[in-house]
C-alpha cells in the first residue's frame, strides 16, 4: 500500500515513449488532481488508428502507462468514459503496451544476435540469419494482428472525431489570443528574429515556443522579424501573419523574462523572451501539456507533448498564398503521392559538432521495414521515398543503390541548402518546402538531432489522429531544446548485470537527457541509458516508463463558450 493506505497501480510499459500519469482522487469524487508527471517518445510502438480514408502507416508506437492513485478500488471516471462511448484510458495504454512489448523484444533479439554473428562460422551464421528472418516475419504478423484488432474495437469513429475536436479547440484559442479586440491594452510576449544563432528550422522551433509561452501566460505574441537574414520582409515573406490585429508592442518598453508568478511580470505590458532557455524555467515549459486538456490528450495520442507543440508549429508555419501555391506546384511536379516515406539526411555543418555521419543504408533499412509492414495490409505497386537533404550528391547514390525504389527529390533545394546559399529567399523557400513535404509523408526516417526532423514530426501531428509513431530516428530521441528535466519511472526492479548498468527498484526516478550530444536515450537494442543519483548507465528499456508533465495553464473558458 502506498502513503495513507492508497494503492499504487501501474499499467503499461514503454521503451522511451509512453506516458505515465500521476493522479489522486479528491475525497468528494470530483475530477482528479493531476500532479506533475512527464512524457516521452520513441520511434516504435502501436499501430496508428485512423479513418479508412486517411493514410495509415503501419508503425510501432510507444506510449506507455498510467500510474494512478485509486480509492475504494475504483478507476477514476470509468463510468463517464464508458458512457461516452470512448475507450477507457487504461484500454489504450494496455493496447499500446502489447505493441511496445513486441517491438522491444525484437530490438533486443535482433541487435544481440547480429552482434553474435560477427564471431560465428558461416554455417552457424546462416542459421542465425534464418532465425532473424523468420522472427521478423512473426513480429510483423503480430503487429498486423494488433493493428487489425484495433480496427474492430468500435472506437475508430470516436478517435477521429475527438482528434478533430481537440485540434479545432486549440486553433480557436490561438486565434482568440492572437487577435485581441484592443491591441494597445493587450499584454504581450515579444520575441526577436534569431539571426546568426541558428538556421530556419531552429528559428521556427523558437517562434512556436514563443507562442506556447504566450498561450501559457495569456499574452498576445508579437514577433519582430523584419530584416531577417533569410528575407528582409521577415516571417511574412513565406507565412501568414501571426495576428490580424496586433503586430507591434507600440511604445511599451518590454521587460526581460522573469518569474511569471511575480508582480513584475504580471504588471508588465510586454515581456521579451531570450533565445533557447528561460531562466527561471516555468512549470508549463516543455515537455508539459495543459491540465485542462491532459486527460483527453493522453487518451487519444501516443506522445501528448508532440501533439501539443505540433499545434503551435502548425499555427506559426501556415504558408501565405504565394508559398502555398509553390508548395502545390512542387507537389505536382515531383509526383508526390501516397504511400511515401520521407527521408531527411542532414550533413554539411551538422557534422561539425552536433551529429555523426550516417550512410544512406542506415536510413533505408527502416524504409524497407515500413513497406514490408504495409504490404501485409495492401498491395504496394510503387515504393516511393521523398529524399530531403543538403547533400546534392545523395540522390544519385540512393538511386544507384536502391533501384527498386522511386526517389523524389529536388536537387535545386539541396543546392540551396548548402552553406553558401542557405541564408537567402531561395534557401528559405527550399527548407520550408522540405519540412512541409516531410510532414505530409506516411512515415519519416531522420535524425532527431536535426530540428528539420523534429519540426516535420511536430507538423505531422496535425494531419492525423495519432502520428506519434510515424517516425524513426537513427540517432537521438525527440527532445525540445531547453526543456525542463525529464524522467522515467521504474516499473520493474533491475539488478545491474555489469559495471555499465544501473540498478533500481519500482518507483525510482531515472533521469533521461534528450539531446544530440549525449546518449541518454533508447539505444534501439533493448536498452536505454539514464541516470540515478550520482550513477548513470544502461538498463532494459521495458523496465521503466516515461511520465507526462502536466502543468496549470489558462483554460480559456470564454473562448470555448463562444
NULUMKOL-521514 format. One record per atom (N, C-alpha, C): residue in three letters; x, y, z. Coordinates in pm, whole numbers, plus 50000, padded with zeros to 5 digits. Each point is the difference from the previous one (the first is absolute). Layout:
N
alaXYZ...
// end
This chain:
562
unk500844988050000unk499165012050000unk500885012550000unk499545010149932unk500745012449993unk499735008550122unk500465012450002unk499785009150111unk498515001550028unk499675000950129unk498635001750046unk499084988949949unk500584988249978unk499194988549963unk499514999949858unk500505008949913unk499545000249860unk500794989949919unk499274993049912unk500624990049914unk500615006749879unk501234996449966unk500665005149880unk499884989349892unk499335003349892unk499814990649890unk500755004949878unk500884991749947unk500745003549880unk499534991249886unk499615006149890unk499544992649884unk500825004149880unk500524990749926unk500655003349874unk501505000250013unk500635002149886unk501445001049998unk500445007649879unk501255003849995unk500455007549885unk501464998049983unk500545005049891unk501424998049986unk500705013049967unk499485010250018unk500515013649992unk498845007949950unk498874995450027unk498855007549956unk498964995950094unk498875002049984unk499034995950093unk499675011450087unk498974998250077unk499655010850088unk499684994450136unk500285007850099unk499654996350135unk499245011750057unk498894997450056unk499205010750057unk499824997450148unk500325009750082unk499864998650144unk498765007750042unk499014992950055unk498745006250036unk499654996850144unk499305009250065unk499474996950132unk498545004350002unk499114991250044unk498585002749997unk499615008650120unk499255010649973unk499555008750107unk498934992850083unk499945003250125unk499114992850089unk498535001749964unk499645011049934unk498605002349966unk499624993849866unk500934992349939unk499694993549874unk500135009049881unk500575011850016unk500155009449888unk501074995049905unk500245007649897unk501034996249905unk501344998550070unk500844990949956unk501284997650066unk500955011649984unk500815002050100unk501075010049992unk501204993349936unk500525006149895unk501124993949928unk501295006350044unk500814992150064unk501275005050047unk501005000149888unk501075007450020unk501005001149896unk500574986249967unk499944996749875unk500524987349952unk500725003049869unk500494990649925unk500685003349874unk499644991049885unk500325003949875unk499754991449885unk501194999249910unk500114989349925unk501154998049914unk499614992449877unk500924998149910unk499694993549874unk501084990249961unk499654990849914unk501004991649937unk499594998249856unk500824993649923unk499664998549860unk499244987449968unk499414993450096unk499244988249965unk498834998650093unk499014992249966unk498894998250089unk498794994849931unk498835004150042unk498774994149951unk499695004749860unk499114992749935unk499555003949868unk498975011050015unk500085010049917unk499145011850014unk498554996849968unk499115008550050unk498574998149978unk499465011949925unk499564997649877unk499445010749921unk498844994749918unk499205009149950unk498914996749912unk500554993549873unk499194991849935unk500464992949881unk500395009549888unk499485012250004unk500335009849895unk501355006650024unk500604997750117unk501285006150029unk501144990649964unk501205005549993unk501184991849978unk500314992850130unk500264987149996unk500194992450123unk501314992550000unk501115006750022unk501254992850001unk500044989950114unk500534988249977unk500074990050103unk501175002750089unk499815006150113unk501155003850075unk499964994650139unk501095001950065unk500204994950132unk500015011950091unk499234999750101unk499925011650084unk500544997150136unk499855008850085unk500634998450129unk499115004150109unk499195006050013unk499435005850119unk499834989850107unk500075002750113unk500044990350101unk498935001150097unk500195005650111unk499254994850107unk499445010350093unk499224995050089unk499345008950093unk500424996150140unk500395009750077unk500174997550143unk498845007250065unk499044992750052unk498815006350054unk499844997250147unk499545010250070unk499604997650138unk498514997349999unk499594989450068unk498614996049998unk499484999050143unk498735002650017unk499384998250130unk498824990549984unk499794991750101unk498904990550001unk500024990949877unk501224998149941unk500134990649891unk499355004249869unk499615012649986unk499325004449879unk500905008549913unk500144996849868unk500725008849909unk499255013149987unk500755010849988unk499415013349991unk499215001649871unk498785005450010unk499185003749884unk499694988349907unk500054987850049unk499774988649911unk498595000249943unk499015003450084unk498625000349953unk499815010149889unk500575011950020unk499885010549899unk500664995749870unk501164993550010unk500714995749881unk499144990249921unk499384990650068unk499224989949931unk498735005849942unk499345008950074unk498755005649953unk500195009149880unk501165006049984unk500275008749887unk500414992349877unk500054986850009unk500374991449888unk501395002849947unk500905003550087unk501395001049959unk500834990450086unk501154996149952unk500764989850071unk500515004950134unk499924991850103unk500625003750127unk501505002249979unk500575009250072unk501435002749987unk500824987350024unk499564991950096unk500714987650029unk500044990849877unk498924999649927unk499934991649881unk501045004549897unk500095013049977unk500965005249903unk501434997150042unk500265000950129unk501364997450050unk500374985349989unk499084991450034unk500304985749992unk500214995949856unk499185005249911unk500164997049858unk501375004449950unk500435011650042unk501325004949959unk501114991950065unk499754995650122unk501014992250071unk500324987149925unk498984993349950unk500224987649926unk500875002649878unk499685010449927unk500775003549881unk501445003350037unk500185007550108unk501345003550045unk500824987750038unk499334990650066unk500704988150042unk500564992149883unk499194998849894unk500464993049880unk501205007349940unk499895013149994unk501075008049940unk501294999250081unk499885001150131unk501195000050084unk500734986649996unk499264989150002unk500674987049997unk500664997749864unk499415005949895unk500634999149867unk501305008149998unk499985012050056unk501225008150007unk501104992250073unk499624993950112unk500994992850080unk500574988149924unk499124992049945unk500444987849934unk500815003049873unk499515008849916unk500685002749873unk501375006550022unk500075009450096unk501285006850024unk501054990350051unk499634991550094unk500994991450063unk500354987849914unk499044994849924unk500334989149909unk500905004849887unk499755012049951unk500885005649897unk501415002150052unk500105003950126unk501325001850060unk500724986650014unk499264989750039unk500614986750015unk500494994349868unk499315003349891unk500364994249870unk501415003649955unk500555010750053unk501335004249960unk501064989450035unk499724991850102unk500994990150045unk499614985649965unk498994998249914unk499524986649968unk500584995049867unk500064986749987unk500404994349872unk498845001749901unk500264997849873unk499015002749896unk498734991950018unk500134987250035unk498824991450015unk499105005150112unk500595003350115unk499205004850113unk499445013949970unk500795008149931unk499535013449965unk498764999249912unk500004990749906unk498834998349913unk498774995850079unk500194991750100unk498874995950085unk499445012050076unk500885008150056unk499555011750076unk499275009949907unk500505001749878unk499355008849904unk498594995449969unk499814986649989unk498664994649976unk499105002250120unk500584998650120unk499225002650121unk499515014550000unk500885009349968unk499635014149997unk498955002849892unk500184993849885unk499045002149892unk498624995150039unk499934987850056unk498714994450041unk499405007850117unk500845004350093unk499515007850113unk499445013449952unk500665005849898unk499495012549943unk498634998249940unk499774988849929unk498674997249945unk498974998850112unk500374992950107unk499064998350111unk499725013150070unk501035008350016unk499785013150062unk498995008149920unk500195000449868unk499085007849915unk498604994150004unk499924986850009unk498694993650008unk499265003950127unk500714999850112unk499375003750128unk499585014649998unk500885008849952unk499675014349996unk498825002749908unk499924992549891unk498865001649910unk498724995250067unk500094989050075unk498824995250074unk499535010350101unk500955006350070unk499645010350097unk499325011649928unk500545003649885unk499425010749921unk498574996549959unk499824988049947unk498664996049956unk499034999150116unk500484995450115unk499154999350117unk499495013850039unk500885009849995unk499615013650038unk498995006049903unk499974995149876unk499065005349902unk498594994650022unk499874990050088unk498704993950023unk499535001950144unk500555010150069unk499595002250139unk498905010550013unk499495004849884unk498885009549996unk500345013850057unk501295003250006unk500395013150052unk500605009149892unk500154995149878unk500655008049896unk499265013149973unk498694999449990unk499225012149972unk500185010250112unk499984995250123unk500195009250113unk501395006249996unk501024991849973unk501375005249998unk500155011349898unk499454997849882unk500125010349896unk499285012850041unk498794998750054unk499255011950039unk500665007250116unk500494992350097unk500685006150114unk501255007549956unk500744994249907unk501195006649948unk499665013149933unk498985000049916unk499585012349932unk499505010450099unk499264995650101unk499475009450100unk501125006750077unk501024992350038unk501125005750075unk500795009949916unk500264996549875unk500755009049912unk499235013049977unk498714998849977unk499185011949977unk499955008750124unk499954993850117unk499965007450125unk501275008350019unk501174993949978unk501265007250018unk500155011049895unk499644997349877unk500085010349895unk499105011950034unk498834997250053unk499075010750039unk500595008550112unk500644993450096unk500635007450111unk501165008649951unk500824994549910unk501145007649950unk499555012149918unk498974998449919unk499495011349922unk499495010950093unk499304996150105unk499505009650098unk501155007350069unk501004992550043unk501145005850070unk500765009849912unk500174996549873unk500825008049909unk499265011649936unk498725001250023unk499235010849940unk499145007050105unk500645007050093unk499255006950105unk499185011549942unk498885002950066unk499155011049954unk500675013550010unk500875001750101unk500715012750019unk501484996850018unk500795001449894unk501414996250005unk500785008250102unk499685012750012unk500765008750088unk499874995950146unk498884993550035unk499794995950138unk500424985550025unk500234992649895unk500354985950015unk501444998550051unk500204991450096unk501354996950046unk500664990549902unk501325001249988unk500664993249889unk501274992750042unk500304989649921unk501314993549998unk500645004049869unk501255004450003unk500675004349877unk501304992349983unk500254995849876unk501244993049967unk500645006349877unk501314999649995unk500765005049886unk500314988649903unk500325003649877unk500564990449906unk501354995650055unk500384987749974unk501244994550055unk501064999249892unk500405011249947unk501045000349897unk501324994850053unk500644991749921unk501354995150026unk500104991550127unk498874996950061unk500014990750112unk499734985949950unk499084999149905unk499654987049944unk499285001749868unk499784988849929unk499375000449870unk498495000950008unk499344997849885unk498565001949994unk499244991150098unk500264986949998unk499224991050084unk500195003050148unk501205004050036unk500255004250138unk499185012550032unk499945009549904unk499185012050018unk498534996350016unk499514991349911unk498594995950006unk499684993550134unk500914991950049unk499854993450129unk499815010450111unk500815010549998unk499945010250104unk498805009349984unk499585002649875unk498805008049979unk498794992850057unk499904987149972unk498894992150055unk500084999750152unk501194999350054unk500165000050144unk499555013250061unk500305011249932unk499545013150049unk498485000450006unk499354994449898unk498544999650000unk499484991150113unk500694989050027unk499624991250109unk500075007450134unk501095007650020unk500145007850125unk498915010650008unk499675006249887unk498925009949997unk498684993650042unk499744988149948unk498774992850036unk499974997150150unk501114995150053unk500054996050140unk499915011850096unk500295012249951unk499955011950085unk498865009549960unk499174995449907unk498835007849955unk500425013749946unk501014999949910unk500495012249938unk500044998249849unk499845010849926unk500104999749855unk501474999749960unk500344991649904unk501384998749955unk500285009449884unk501055007950013unk500455009149894unk501404995749958unk500174997449871unk501284995649948unk500625011049916unk501155005050043unk500715010649930unk501004993549903unk499584998149875unk500794992349906unk500525007949879unk499665012749990unk500475007849885unk501535000449997unk500544999149878unk501455000049986unk500644986550027unk499184989649997unk500464986250025unk501084996349900unk500954992050042unk501104996249911unk499534992049878unk498874993450010unk499464992749885unk499255009249904unk499315009850055unk499205009249919unk499785012950077unk500255011149936unk499845013050066unk498545002550038unk499084993449929unk498585001750032unk499624992750129unk500854991350045unk499744992950124unk499174987549982unk499404995650109unk499244987550004unk498894999749896unk499385011249976unk498845000549911unk500384999249853unk501284998849969unk500394998049860unk499554986449950unk499824990450090unk499534986749961unk498814995050082unk499745006150115unk498934995350088unk498945010750021unk498854995650045unk498925009350033unk500385008050125unk499445012050014unk500265007950122unk499554992250123unk500735001750108unk499634993350125unk498795006650065unk499665012249956unk498835007050050unk499455009149891unk498685001750001unk499365009449908unk499785013550066unk500135000750132unk499645012350071unk501115005550089unk501054992150026unk500985004450101unk501394994949960unk500785008349934unk501304995849947unk501175008150055unk499745008850097unk501085007950058unk499705002750147unk501065002850077unk499805003450141unk499865015050018unk500095007449889unk499825014550008unk501095006750082unk499585009050087unk500955007650082unk500344993250132unk499464988150021unk500244993050126unk501464995950010unk500615001850115unk501354995450024unk499934986050060unk500484990449925unk499934986050045unk501044997150107unk499604992450100unk500954995350101unk500594986849953unk501114996150055unk500584986949968unk499274989250080unk500134987749955unk499304988950063unk500314999150148unk498974997750080unk500144998050143unk498934990250046unk499994996650125unk499044990550055unk498575004349964unk499254991749925unk498665004149958unk499005001650114unk500344994850118unk499115001750114unk500305012850078unk501065007149961unk500405012150072unk499105011849964unk499975009650088unk499205012049975unk500565007849881unk501315000049986unk500645007049888unk499524994549867unk499924987049990unk499544993949876unk498525002949977unk499214998450104unk498565001749987unk499635014249957unk500775009850044unk499675013949968unk500635004949870unk500964992749948unk500705004449879unk499094999449878unk500075010749918unk499215000349877unk500564990749894unk501324998050002unk500654991249903unk501214993450065unk500224987449969unk501134992350053unk500774994149882unk501305002849997unk500824995149890unk500694987050040unk499884989949913unk500614987050030unk501404999149942unk500914993550071unk501334997349946unk499954987849909unk501004997849917unk500024987849919unk500314987850087unk499594988449952unk500294987250063unk499294997950132unk500635002850112unk499454996250130unk499475011950077unk499074997150091unk499455010150089unk500564997850139unk500405010650064unk500514999350137unk499385011350082unk499124996350097unk499654986550043unk499084993149900unk500104986749998unk499174992149908unk498674996750067unk498905003849938unk498694997850063unk499524985549988unk499024996350082unk499464986449996unk499374996849866unk499465010049930unk499304997549875unk500934998249881unk501315001150025unk500954998849890unk500094985549954unk500364997549874unk500114986249949unk500844991150093unk499514987950016unk499044992549922unk498604999650064unk499525011050054unk498725000150070unk498845001649903unk498854994350040unk498755002249928unk499035006450098unk498965007049949unk499095007250090unk499084990650077unk499775003450124unk499194991450087unk498594998249946unk499405010649946unk498604999049961unk499794990949879unk501064997149923unk499884991149885unk500724986750020unk500654998450113unk500924988850018unk499344986349989unk498864998150065unk499374986849994unk499634996249856unk499505009749926unk499594997449863unk501224997049912unk501075007650019unk501204997949919unk500654986650030unk500064996450125unk500634987350038unk499224988149944unk498685001649993unk499204989149948unk500134998849848unk500045011349929unk499934999749855unk501354998549932unk501095003550070unk501295001349930unk501124992850073unk500914994349923unk501114992550056unk501115008450058unk500095012649961unk501035008950052unk499355013750016unk499295002250110unk499185012150015unk500745013149976unk501275001150044unk500675012849983unk500245003349853unk500414990249920unk500305003249861unk498725004049926unk498844994250040unk498735004849945unk499785014550040unk500225003050126unk499785013450054unk500905010149929unk501284997349992unk500925009249935unk499715000749849unk499544989049943unk499664999949859unk498925010049964unk499095002950092unk498975010049973unk500605014049987unk501025002950078unk500675013049993unk500865001049874unk500684989049966unk500784999849877unk499095002149879unk498864993550001unk499065001249889unk499505014349986unk499745006650112unk499495013849996unk501055009749945unk501224999150048unk501015009849957unk500504997349858unk499834987649950unk500514996549867unk498894998649896unk498915007450018unk498955000249897unk500535007849880unk500154993649884unk500575007049885unk499095011049949unk500605011049953unk499195010449936unk499604995249861unk499225007949928unk499464995649872unk501104996349901unk501045008349992unk501084997549904unk500744987250034unk500294997750129unk500724988050041unk499114987749983unk498705001350028unk499084988749982unk499954995949854unk500025009749910unk499984997049857unk501274992449960unk501165004550051unk501254993249968unk500034985850056unk499434998150118unk499934986650058unk499144990849912unk498875005149956unk499124992049914unk500684996549869unk500685009849939unk500654997649873unk501164990050012unk500755001050108unk501104990750022unk499484985850023unk498934998950075unk499394986950024unk499594993449868unk499405007849912unk499584994849870unk501214996549912unk500985008849999unk501174998049915unk500804987650041unk500124997650129unk500764988450048unk499224987049989unk498675001049984unk499204987950001unk499854994350139unk499815008850097unk499904996150141unk498674992950023unk500054986850023unk498814992050022unk500234990350116unk498904994950052unk500074990150107unk499874986149942unk500614989950066unk500825001150120unk501385005749969unk500575006750100unk501325006049982unk500675001650136unk501294997150004unk500795001650123unk500945011949980unk500055008650098unk500925011449996unk501324996350066unk501105003049932unk501344997850056unk500725013350002unk500415004350118unk500755012550012unk501434996850042unk500955003749915unk501414997550027unk500705013450012unk500405003250121unk500655012850026unk501514997950006unk500725007549922unk501454998849999unk500625013850019unk500875004149915unk500695013150005unk500335004050143unk499495011650045unk500425005750129unk499604991450119unk498964991849987unk499544991950113unk501064990050045unk500854995949907unk501024990150032unk501175005850076unk500085013350005unk501155006350063unk500024997750151unk498825000550064unk500014998650145unk498734993650059unk498904999549922unk498734996050059unk499574985849966unk500554993949897unk499524986949960unk501094992149931unk499814986949993unk500944991249932unk499544997749856unk500924995449917unk499674996549863unk499214986950000unk498914999749924unk499214987949986unk499824997149851unk500314987849961unk499894996249859unk498544998649960unk499745000349870unk498634998449951unk499454986350037unk500874990050012unk499554986650037unk499354999850138unk500505008350093unk499435000350134unk498565005149999unk499695008849907unk498645005149988unk499094989949930unk500524994249893unk499164991749913unk499544987150066unk500714994950099unk499554987950067unk498645002350065unk499765012350048unk498715003150064unk498935003249896unk500425005249885unk499065001949889unk499494986449955unk500914990449985unk499624986749957unk499054993450100unk500255002050128unk499134994250102unk498595005849991unk499915012949972unk498685006349984unk499234993249888unk500654998049886unk499294994249887unk499704985250020unk500864992750071unk499704986150031unk498744998950086unk499855009350093unk498785000250081unk498795003949917unk500155010149916unk498895004849920unk499504989349904unk500914992149945unk499634989549906unk499154989150063unk499964999350132unk499144990350067unk498555004750003unk499775012849966unk498645005350005unk499475004449865unk500895002949907unk499545004649870unk501084997449895unk499605000149875unk500954998249892unk500815012849981unk501304998549994unk500895011549980unk500644998449861unk499625008749910unk500544999149863unk501255008449982unk500095011150074unk501175008949991unk500465003450141unk501274997950027unk500575003750131unk500705013549984unk499305010550043unk500515013649982unk500745004850124unk501005008249974unk500765006550107unk500185014649964unk499605008950090unk500325014249982unk501315002550072unk501035003649926unk501335001950056unk500295014950016unk500125004350124unk500335013950032unk501415000350058unk500875007649939unk501405000150045unk500695012749957unk501075003450070unk500845011249959unk501244995049925unk500024987049966unk501084994049922unk499474997249860unk500365008249902unk499414998749866unk500554988049922unk500914992350059unk500504987849936unk499284987450048unk499175001550100unk499414988350064unk498924993449915unk499265007649923unk498934994349919unk500544989549903unk501065003449929unk500594990549904unk500484987450071unk500595001650119unk500474988550075unk498834991050041unk498925006250048unk498844992250045unk499364992549883unk499875006649887unk499394993649883unk500834988249950unk501325001250008unk500874989249956unk499924988050095unk499965002550129unk500024989350098unk498624993550020unk498935007449972unk498654994950025unk499135002049876unk500264992249895unk499265001649874unk498534996250011unk499604992750103unk498614995950014unk499135011050060unk500605011150035unk499275011150060unk499915011749903unk498925007550014unk499865012449923unk500325011750094unk501125006849973unk500415011150085unk499505013249943unk499365007750084unk499565013549965unk500895009850074unk500625008849928unk500885009750064unk500215011849906unk500175011650055unk500245012049921unk501445004450025unk500894997549905unk501425003250021unk500225015050013unk499085008149946unk500155014650016unk499845003950147unk499134992650071unk499845002550144unk501264995850074unk500584988549960unk501234995250064unk501135010149981unk500105005549879unk501065009849974unk499765012950077unk498725003950010unk499675012250075unk500264998250149unk499974987550047unk500244997350142unk501484999850034unk500865000549898unk501445000350026unk500365012750077unk501114999450072unk500355011050089unk500125013449928unk500474999849875unk500235012549929unk498755007349959unk498884992849984unk498765006349953unk498824998050094unk500254994450116unk498914996650092unk499225012450045unk500695010750035unk499335011850054unk499605009549888unk498994995649924unk499475007749888unk498524996549987unk499275007649920unk498584997049982unk499824986649931unk500904996649908unk499944986949936unk500264989050102unk501005001950086unk500284990250103unk498854998850098unk499365011350032unk498864999950091unk498844991949942unk499665002849875unk498894992749938unk500314985149989unk501274996949976unk500384986049989unk499824992450129unk500435005850111unk499884993050128unk498544999350045unk499215010449972unk498574999550031unk499344988949920unk500434998549875unk499474989449915unk500334986350060unk501244998050037unk500424987250056unk499224996550126unk499905009350092unk499324997450127unk498534996549976unk499355007549910unk498594997349972unk499804986449934unk500824996749901unk499844987349931unk500354988150090unk501015001650083unk500324989450096unk498814997450094unk499375010750045unk498874998550093unk498814993249934unk499925000649867unk498884993949928unk500264985449963unk501204995150028unk500324986049971unk499294990850099unk499924987349965unk499354990250087unk500904995450113unk501275001949983unk500994996050101unk501265008049973unk500755003350103unk501235007749985unk501154992450063unk501114999349930unk501254994750055unk500995011549998unk500575003050115unk500815012250011unk500884999350124unk500685010850030unk500775001150124unk499365011050085unk499564996550119unk499355009850087unk500975010550051unk501294998249975unk500945010650035unk499795012249912unk499254998649891unk499715011049909unk498615005650028unk499895013350007unk498685006150020unk499104998349878unk500594997649883unk499174997049882unk499174987550027unk500634989950053unk499334987550035unk498955002550108unk500375006550107unk499075002050112unk498825008849960unk500245010349920unk498905008749958unk499064993049903unk500564992049908unk499164992449907unk499114990350078unk500584993750098unk499274990650085unk498885007150076unk500285012050051unk498985007550072unk498875004249906unk500345005249881unk498985004049903unk499134988249957unk500594988349990unk499294988049958unk498824997050091unk500095003650128unk498964996550096unk498665006449966unk500025011449931unk498745006749967unk499294993449883unk500654990649933unk499434993849880unk499394986350028unk500144995050122unk499544986650032unk499364999850138unk499324989250029unk499474998150135unk501154998350099unk500924991249967unk501144997550088unk501194995949914unk500895009349975unk501204997249920unk501224999250089unk499794996950127unk501134999850094unk501044989749962unk499594989449930unk500934989349967unk500394999949853unk499725010749928unk500295000349857unk501415005149972unk500944996550082unk501375004949984unk500964989850059unk501184999449942unk501104992850064unk501245008749990unk500595002950114unk501235007750005unk501174990550012unk501035002449921unk501174991250007unk501085005650091unk499715011250067unk500945004050106unk499255002450131unk499755012250038unk499405002550131unk498494998549995unk499385000150117unk498555000550009unk499535014349981unk498695001749992unk499455013649993unk500375007650127unk500375012449985unk500245008750115unk499665014249961unk499855008450099unk499685014149980unk501145008250058unk500645007949916unk501155007950046unk499605008750119unk500694998350111unk499715007950119unk498904994250088unk499584987749973unk498904994050075unk500324998450147unk498954999050080unk500174997150142unk500514985850019unk500414996950121unk500534986750030unk498984989349964unk500504988949951unk499134989049956unk500414987250072unk499004992350038unk500274987650072unk499174988549947unk500534987950020unk499244987849987unk499804994750142unk498954992350017unk499764993850130unk500144984949985unk500714993850091unk500194985549994unk498704993050036unk499644989949921unk498784992450030unk500334985650039unk501224995549969unk500474986850042unk501375001750063unk500364991450097unk501355000950058unk501054995649899unk501185005550014unk501104995749913unk501294999650082unk500704988949988unk501304998350063unk501055000949890unk500935009550012unk501035001949898unk500754987049974unk500174996649873unk500704987849962unk501445002749956unk500465012150026unk501365003549967unk500255014550038unk501245004749994unk500335013650041unk499375010749911unk499564996249880unk499425009849909unk498515002250027unk499414992350093unk498585001050027unk499745006350137unk498745004450021unk499585005350129unk498914991250058unk499894999950131unk498954992450069unk498935009650050unk498774995050010unk498925008450054unk498854991450047unk499095006250072unk498804993850050unk498785007249944unk498844993449995unk498805006649950unk499755013250073unk499685010049923unk499755013250056unk501195009449992unk501214994649980unk501185008649986unk499885008749876unk500455012550011unk500005009149886unk501364999749932unk499994997449872unk501214999249919unk500075012449911unk501045007750015unk500125012149917unk500374996149859unk499365006449905unk500234997249859unk500245013149928unk501175001549944unk500335012049923unk499774997049853unk499265008749933unk499794998449857unk500705011549930unk501124997249940unk500715010349926unk500864993249896unk500625007849916unk500784994349892unk501464998350037unk500385003150122unk501414998450035unk500214989750112unk498974992750036unk500194989350096unk499194987949956unk500134989050074unk499294988049959unk499044995450109unk499435009750074unk499024996750102unk498654998049931unk499804988349945unk498754997549928unk499944985249965unk498974996449926unk499864986349955unk501064996949896unk500654988750015unk501074996249908unk499524990649890unk498684997149996unk499414991449899unk500594985850001unk500504995750115unk500524986350013unk499454993350126unk498875005150049unk499414994750122unk500425007550124unk500955009549986unk500525007450114unk499875015049979unk499895007050111unk500055014550002unk501085004350098unk500405012449992unk500965005450094unk499355011250080unk500265000050131unk499455010350086unk500845001750124unk499575009350084unk500745002850122unk499144997950123unk500634995250107unk499324997850126unk500945004550111unk499655011250065unk500925005750098unk501285004449931unk501144995450051unk501295003549942unk500464990049894unk499184989949977unk500384989549906unk499265001949867unk500624995349895unk499344999649870unk500394987049932unk499114994849919unk500304987449934unk498824994849922unk500154987849950unk498984993749918unk498994992550087unk498814998049945unk498994991950065unk499034995149892unk499334988650021unk499034995149902unk498875010249982unk499755003949878unk499035010649973unk498614996950053unk499604987249993unk498634996750040unk499775001150150unk501075001550078unk499865000550145unk499725014050054unk499915009749912unk499695013650044unk499085006449897unk499275009950045unk499075006749910unk500095015150018unk499635006949895unk500075014550002unk498775005850069unk500165011750052unk498925006950070unk499525011849916unk498805004450025unk499455011549928unk500005012150092unk500655010449957unk500035012350078unk498705007649979unk499325003050108unk498715007149993unk500105012750083unk499615011249942unk500135012850069unk498745008449984unk499795008650098unk498885009449994unk500265010349891unk499025001949912unk500035010649899unk498605005849991unk499845011749940unk498655005749987unk499084990349928unk498734999450042unk499074990749935unk499145006649893unk500085013149987unk499325007349893unk498524996149989unk499324999650113unk498594996549999unk499175009749917unk500425012649999unk499245010049925unk500024997149850unk501084993449955unk500104996349858unk499174987649972unk500094990350089unk499294987449980unk498495002149996unk499525010650067unk498575002550006unk499515008949886unk500925004749918unk499625008849889unk499284992249889
// end
